[in-house]
Amino acid sequence: MDQLVQVAGALLILAAFAAAQFGRLDQHSRAYLVLNLAGSAILAVLAYAESQWGFLLLEVVWAAVSLWGLVGTSRRREPRGAH
């Protein structure tokens, strides 16, 4: 079961990457950042459970950067009715 969850997490990250490379998603879009955050968070949990410290470091940083970008995109959005 862990392997299926691990593959799902990797597919989320790879889907975002492929979509960006083929011009389907902007790397600053919410969808791209959410896919990266979800995938890296899944992989981080599994890395922690399996004591894979290097992989955990990679995935935690990946998730943190994705979250930072997501917060940044939320802050840049103009509130509704603010004209």
Secondary structure, DSSP 8 states (H G I E B T S, - for coil): -HHHHHHHHHHHHHHHHHHHHTTSS-TTSHHHHHHHHHHHHHHHHHHHHTT-HHHHHHHHHHHHHHHHHHHHHHHHS--TT--
